[in-house]
Amino acid sequence: MNWLNTEAFTAFGQHILWSDMIGNTFGLIALALGWKRSIWTWPVQFVSGLILFGAFAGHLTGSAGKQVVVMVVAAMGWAAWVRGRKQAQDGTIAVRFATWKERGLMVLAGAAGTVAVALLFKAYPSLSWDPWPDAYIFVGTVVAMYAQARGMVEFWFAWLLVDAVGVPLNFANGYAFSGFVYVIYGALVLWGMRDWWLRSRAAAAPALEGAHA
């Protein structure tokens, strides 16, 4: 499988690797499936994580480690969505806004996790040449996927925060296709956020009226 880390083509002076291109294409498909609340978002994310692990291993350890977590959380998210499919009337997954307590816990976990991982990278420089943004993306992705697995609209906000750092970091490290895909992620995130937002409001309306099936 060494061919995955060979150059696919060159565009605008940037060398595009097969692993970078294929892995992020799967990631883009997974995000689109998440927007549609399709359970297939999780196995596609797993495949994306597997391929990108091969792309980042040995260079951006934080990003490579993130892909391991992506695969673990993808398996957990798949199981969670299988259990939750009957919660929505259309047979997909029900979505909602997180409570203020859940938001606070995610923010605290994200901040504490970023500091802890960054300090680990600084203590062992061989793990990452750019500890803080690498740690931020690592932890931010975990938080975003956790929120997605729980059907929280805040999942999209978390991805926007990851994109804000992911785009320049990937371009700086020569992963041009990853950087380009992160830009597309941003557009999909905005559309997906709007869709989940509207669906969460529609789902909450009957409960506010006290209606019973």
N, C-alpha and C positions, 0 to 999 in steps of 0.2 A: 504493500500500500504506500510505498515511498513516493509514488508519483503524485500523491495528494499534496505534497509539499514542494512540488516543482512549479515552475512558472507557467501559467495558462496563456497570458498575453501581457503586453505593455500598453498602457493608455495614459497619455499626458505625462509621460515620464515616470509613471508609477508601475511597479511590477506586481501583477495580480497573480496570487497563488491559487491553485485549484482548490485546496482545502478552505482557503479564505472565501472564495467565491461560492463553492457548493454549500459549505456550512452556513453561511449567512443567507443564502437563498432559501434554505430550509427554515432558518430562523424567521425570515420574512413571511413565509407561508404560514408558519406556526402562529405568528402574531395576527395575521388575517383571519385564521381559523378561530383564534381567541376572541376576536371582534365579533364573529358570528356565533360565539358560544358553542362551537363544535368540540366534542370530546376528542377529536383527532388532533387538536392543538398540542396535546401532551406527547403522544408518540413521535410527532414531527419535531417537537422541541428536543426530545431525547436524542434523535438522530443528529440534529443540528449540534447539540452539545458534544456528542461523540466525535464528530468530524472536526469541530473547532478545537477540541482538546488536543488533537494531533497537530493543529496549526500553531497553537500557542505554547505547547510544552517545550521547555528548555529555553524560552525567551521571556515571555511574560507569564511568570508563574502564577500571579494572582488571577489573570484572565484564564489560564489553564485550569487552575483550581476551581474557578467559578463554574467552568463547564462541568466539572465533576458534580458540584452542588446542583447545577441545572438538571443533570440527569437524575439525581436522587429526588429532587423536588418534582420533576416531571412525572416520575413514577408515582409519587404520593398524590400529586394533583390529579392524575388520571384516576386513581382509586377514589379520591374525594368527589370528582365529578360524576363517576359512575354511580356513587351512592346518592348524589344530589340531583340527578336528572329528572326525577319525578316532582321536584319542587316547583318547576315552571310548567305552565299550562301547555306550552308548545313542545314539551319533551326535551328541551335543552336544559341549560343550567340557570337557576334563578340568580339574579344579581341584586346587590344592595350597597348602600353606603355603610362604611364602618362606623361604629360608635366612637364618641370622643375618647373613651378609654382605649379602644383598639388603636386609634390613630396615635395617641400618645405613646403607647407601648411600641408601635412600629417605629416612630421617630427616635425614641430612646434606644431601641435595639439597633437601629441603623447607625446612630451616632457612636454608641459604645462599640459596636462591631467594627466600624471603620477605624476607630482609634486603635483597637486591639490588633486588627490585622495589619494596619500600617506599622505599628511598633514591632510586630513580628518580622515584617519585611525589612525594617531598618536594622533590626538585630541580626538578620541574616541577609545581607545585601545580594547574595547570589539568587535569592528568590524573586527579586524584582528590581529593576533599575529606577523605577519611578513609584515608590511605595504608596504615597497618599492617593493619587488618582486611581492606581491599580486596586487598592483596598476599597476605595469608594465604589468602584464599579462592581467589585466582587460582592460586597455587602448589599449594595443597592439592588442588584439583580435578585439576590435571595429574598429581600423584602418584597420586591415587586411580584415575584412568583408565588410567594406565600399569600399575598393579597389576592392574586388571581385564583389560586386554589380555593380560597374562601369565598370567591364570587364578589369581592369588594371593588367598587368603582375606583377606589383610590389606587388600585393596581396601575391604572393608566398614568396617574400623577407621578408615581414612583418611576415609571419608565421614562417619563420626560426628564426627570432629574438625572437619571443614568445617562440618557442621550447627551445631555449638556456637557458631560465630561468625556463620554465615549467617543464622540466624533473627533475632537482634536487629538486625543490619545492614540487612536488607531492610525490616523494619518501620520502622526509623529513617529510611529513605530514601523511604518512601511506597510501597514495593512489597509491599503487604500480602498479595497472593496468593502471591508468592514466599515470604514468611515462613511463611504457612500451609502451603504445600507442603513446605517444609523440615521442618516438624513431622511431616508424613506420611512424608517420606523417612526420618526417624529410626526410625519403626516398621517400615517395609519393610527398612531396613538391619539391624535386629535379627533379623528373620525370615530375611532372606537370608543373614546371617552364620551363623546356626545351620544352614541347609541346606547351604551350602558347606563348613562345618566338618565336618559328618557325612559328606558325600560325599568330602571329601579323606581322611578316616580310612578309609572303605570302600575307596577306590582304592588306598591305601597297604598295606592288609592283605595282598593276594596277594604283593606284592613282598617283604614281610617274611618270608613263608613260603617264598620262593624258587620259587614256582610259575611254570611256563612254559606258554605256549599250545601 
